[in-house]
Amino acid sequence: MFNQFKHLLSRLRRCERGAPAVEFALVAPLLILMLMGTLDFGLAVRAKSETEAAARAALQKGFGNMWDTVAMTTAAKAALSYDPTVQDTLALSTMPSCYCNGVLTDSGDTCTKESTCGGGGRPEYYLTINVTRTYDMLLDYFIVSDTLNLTASATARTQP
């Protein structure tokens, strides 16, 4: 009986028919984790690009009236209209700035349509849009936070 068992063990040791299946079972979880990480990183890059597009859309809306933050926020949310949950995480801030001869004279609430430069000249108006939104990662990584805060900024010279 012992000899038959010993002979069976030696035959199994020489048999390599199941080796690829065992190797795949060992490597497959690592490959799937790498694939999911690559997918998650790609989606985060896409979300960052969409955030930049939302900032540009809000800036474009601000060309008509740089003090109408409601219209700019609506335009930024419309740029992300495919996902209402993303729209809820979107935050937009505006910063109008007035420059006279290349020097910042007023910014924020002090920069108005009535601002003037010394000598009665008209200032140059610049509008900066900052858009912030959150992106939830697909997987929980122990190195990176589960939620990323994505920000984008767009600045352009406008007319009041």
Phi, psi and chi 1 to 4 in degrees:
 res  aa     phi    psi   chi1   chi2   chi3   chi4
   1 MET       -  -45.3  174.4   82.1  172.9      -
   2 PHE   -62.9  -37.6 -177.9   69.2      -      -
   3 ASN   -66.4  -37.9  -76.1  -21.0      -      -
   4 GLN   -65.6  -40.1  -71.7  176.7  -18.1      -
   5 PHE   -65.9  -40.5 -176.4   68.5      -      -
   6 LYS   -64.8  -40.9 -168.7  174.6  176.3 -177.1
   7 HIS   -65.1  -39.6  178.5   65.4      -      -
   8 LEU   -64.7  -42.8  178.6   64.3      -      -
   9 LEU   -64.1  -40.6  -77.8  177.7      -      -
  10 SER   -67.3  -35.9   67.3      -      -      -
  11 ARG   -65.5  -42.6 -102.0 -173.7   41.1 -147.3
  12 LEU   -65.5  -35.7  -73.9  175.5      -      -
  13 ARG   -65.1  -34.6 -145.7  176.7  -40.9  159.6
  14 ARG   -81.1  -21.7  -75.2  179.0  -71.5  179.0
  15 CYS   -76.3  129.9 -179.1      -      -      -
  16 GLU  -121.8   22.6  -63.9 -178.4    6.2      -
  17 ARG   -66.6  -33.5  -72.8 -170.2  -51.2 -172.8
  18 GLY   -95.4    3.1      -      -      -      -
  19 ALA   -60.4  -44.7      -      -      -      -
  20 PRO   -61.8  -35.6  -24.4   33.4      -      -
  21 ALA   -66.4  -40.2      -      -      -      -
  22 VAL   -67.0  -42.6  171.5      -      -      -
  23 GLU   -62.1  -42.4  -69.5  170.8   -2.0      -
  24 PHE   -63.6  -41.3  179.1   74.7      -      -
  25 ALA   -62.7  -30.7      -      -      -      -
  26 LEU   -79.1  -35.4  -67.0  173.4      -      -
  27 VAL   -91.5  -28.9  174.3      -      -      -
  28 ALA   -56.4  -45.1      -      -      -      -
  29 PRO   -60.3  -37.9  -23.1   31.7      -      -
  30 LEU   -65.9  -42.5 -127.8   86.2      -      -
  31 LEU   -64.5  -40.6  -69.4  174.7      -      -
  32 ILE   -65.9  -40.8  -69.4  170.9      -      -
  33 LEU   -63.4  -41.4 -175.9   64.2      -      -
  34 MET   -65.0  -40.2  -72.5  173.8   41.6      -
  35 LEU   -63.4  -45.1  177.3   66.9      -      -
  36 MET   -64.3  -39.7  -70.6  -61.6  -67.8      -
  37 GLY   -63.4  -41.7      -      -      -      -
  38 THR   -64.9  -42.2  -57.2      -      -      -
  39 LEU   -62.6  -44.4  175.9   70.3      -      -
  40 ASP   -63.7  -42.0 -149.3    0.8      -      -
  41 PHE   -64.0  -42.0  178.9   74.2      -      -
  42 GLY   -62.7  -41.2      -      -      -      -
  43 LEU   -67.1  -34.5  -70.8  173.3      -      -
  44 ALA   -67.4  -39.7      -      -      -      -
  45 VAL   -64.5  -40.1  169.0      -      -      -
  46 ARG   -63.2  -42.6  177.3 -179.0  174.0 -152.8
  47 ALA   -63.3  -37.7      -      -      -      -
  48 LYS   -64.6  -42.4  173.2   67.5  174.3  171.7
  49 SER   -63.0  -39.9  176.7      -      -      -
  50 GLU   -67.6  -33.8  -69.4  168.1  -11.3      -
  51 THR   -65.6  -41.0  -54.8      -      -      -
  52 GLU   -64.0  -38.3  -68.4  169.5   -9.5      -
  53 ALA   -65.2  -36.7      -      -      -      -
  54 ALA   -65.8  -38.7      -      -      -      -
  55 ALA   -65.1  -41.3      -      -      -      -
  56 ARG   -66.0  -38.6  -71.9 -169.7  -58.3  -90.1
  57 ALA   -64.7  -41.0      -      -      -      -
  58 ALA   -66.3  -39.6      -      -      -      -
  59 LEU   -64.2  -41.4 -177.4   64.5      -      -
  60 GLN   -62.3  -38.9 -173.5  174.9   10.0      -
  61 LYS   -67.3  -32.4 -169.7   66.4  170.7  178.3
  62 GLY   -71.3  -13.1      -      -      -      -
  63 PHE   -62.0  -34.6  -75.2  145.6      -      -
  64 GLY   -72.6  -43.9      -      -      -      -
  65 ASN  -151.7  103.8 -177.0   -2.9      -      -
  66 MET   -72.9   -3.3   63.4 -169.5  -78.5      -
  67 TRP  -106.4    1.1  -73.3  -85.5      -      -
  68 ASP   -91.5   81.7 -170.5    0.3      -      -
  69 THR   -69.9  -27.6   56.9      -      -      -
  70 VAL   -64.6  -46.1  173.7      -      -      -
  71 ALA   -65.1  -37.8      -      -      -      -
  72 MET   -68.0  -39.7  -70.9 -175.9  -89.1      -
  73 THR   -65.0  -40.6  -57.0      -      -      -
  74 THR   -62.5  -40.9  -57.2      -      -      -
  75 ALA   -66.4  -39.6      -      -      -      -
  76 ALA   -65.7  -41.5      -      -      -      -
  77 LYS   -68.0  -34.0  -73.7 -175.6  177.3 -175.4
  78 ALA   -65.7  -30.9      -      -      -      -
  79 ALA   -67.9  -20.7      -      -      -      -
  80 LEU  -113.2   31.5  -58.5  172.6      -      -
  81 SER   -66.9  -14.8   63.2      -      -      -
  82 TYR   -69.3  -20.5   66.4   92.0      -      -
  83 ASP  -136.9  103.4 -171.4   -2.0      -      -
  84 PRO   -63.5  -27.0   -3.9    6.4      -      -
  85 THR   -68.8  -32.2   59.5      -      -      -
  86 VAL   -69.8  -37.5  170.7      -      -      -
  87 GLN   -60.2  -33.1  -69.3 -179.6   -4.1      -
  88 ASP   -69.6  -26.1  -65.2  -22.1      -      -
  89 THR   -91.6   -1.1   66.2      -      -      -
  90 LEU   -80.4  130.6 -175.6  110.0      -      -
  91 ALA  -125.7  135.7      -      -      -      -
  92 LEU  -126.3  135.0 -177.9  130.9      -      -
  93 SER  -130.5  145.0   64.6      -      -      -
  94 THR  -118.4  150.7   61.8      -      -      -
  95 MET  -141.5   94.1  175.4   62.1   80.3      -
  96 PRO   -74.6  144.0   18.0  -20.4      -      -
  97 SER  -135.0  144.7  -55.7      -      -      -
  98 CYS  -116.2  131.1  -62.4      -      -      -
  99 TYR  -120.0  135.8  -74.0   82.0      -      -
 100 CYS  -118.2  118.3  -70.9      -      -      -
 101 ASN    55.3   39.6  -60.5  -37.9      -      -
 102 GLY    81.1    3.8      -      -      -      -
 103 VAL  -112.6  131.9  178.1      -      -      -
 104 LEU   -66.0  122.0  176.5   64.3      -      -
 105 THR  -106.9  -42.2   56.0      -      -      -
 106 ASP  -138.3  150.7  -64.1  -41.1      -      -
 107 SER  -148.4  159.8   63.1      -      -      -
 108 GLY    70.4 -136.8      -      -      -      -
 109 ASP   -69.5  -19.9  -65.8  -23.9      -      -
 110 THR   -80.1  -16.0   59.2      -      -      -
 111 CYS   -88.9  106.5  179.1      -      -      -
 112 THR  -123.7  176.0   64.4      -      -      -
 113 LYS   -62.8  -27.5  -65.9  178.2 -174.4  179.2
 114 GLU   -88.5    0.9  -68.7   79.6   26.8      -
 115 SER   -62.0  141.9  -63.8      -      -      -
 116 THR  -133.4  159.6   59.3      -      -      -
 117 CYS   -96.3  164.5  -68.1      -      -      -
 118 GLY   -58.7  138.3      -      -      -      -
 119 GLY    84.6    7.7      -      -      -      -
 120 GLY    83.3    6.8      -      -      -      -
 121 GLY   -73.9  163.8      -      -      -      -
 122 ARG   -91.2  136.2  -60.4  -86.2  -58.8  149.9
 123 PRO   -76.6  163.9   27.2  -31.8      -      -
 124 GLU   -90.2  129.7  -60.5  170.6   -5.2      -
 125 TYR  -101.1  131.7  -66.0   92.4      -      -
 126 TYR  -123.7  142.9  -73.1   85.4      -      -
 127 LEU  -123.0  126.3  178.9   60.9      -      -
 128 THR  -112.9  128.5  -58.7      -      -      -
 129 ILE  -111.9  130.0  -56.1  -72.5      -      -
 130 ASN  -117.5  123.7  -63.9  -50.3      -      -
 131 VAL  -116.8  133.1  175.2      -      -      -
 132 THR  -127.4  138.8  -55.0      -      -      -
 133 ARG  -149.2  165.1   69.2  172.7  -94.3 -153.2
 134 THR  -106.2  151.3   57.6      -      -      -
 135 TYR  -129.6  124.6  172.1   73.3      -      -
 136 ASP   -92.9  124.5  -65.0  -37.1      -      -
 137 MET   -67.7  151.2  -56.5  -68.2  -89.5      -
 138 LEU   -70.0  -40.9  -64.5  176.2      -      -
 139 LEU  -114.4  159.3  -62.2  176.2      -      -
 140 ASP   -91.2  116.5  -66.6  -23.9      -      -
 141 TYR  -104.2  140.3  -58.0  100.0      -      -
 142 PHE   -79.0  -13.0   59.7   91.5      -      -
 143 ILE   -93.2  -37.1  -60.6  172.1      -      -
 144 VAL  -112.7  148.5 -178.4      -      -      -
 145 SER   -63.1  152.5  172.1      -      -      -
 146 ASP   -68.8  -27.6  -63.0  -13.1      -      -
 147 THR  -121.2  130.2  -57.9      -      -      -
 148 LEU  -105.1  138.2  -62.6  177.4      -      -
 149 ASN   -96.0  115.1  -70.6  -38.3      -      -
 150 LEU  -101.5  133.1  -56.0  175.4      -      -
 151 THR  -126.4  150.0   58.8      -      -      -
 152 ALA  -144.4  149.7      -      -      -      -
 153 SER  -135.9  143.6 -179.6      -      -      -
 154 ALA  -139.3  135.0      -      -      -      -
 155 THR  -131.7  139.9  -56.7      -      -      -
 156 ALA  -153.6  155.7      -      -      -      -
 157 ARG   -82.1  132.2 -177.1  174.4  174.5 -169.5
 158 THR  -129.7  176.2   63.5      -      -      -
 159 GLN  -116.3  139.6  -64.9  -62.3  -39.3      -
 160 PRO   -69.8      -   23.0  -27.5      -      -
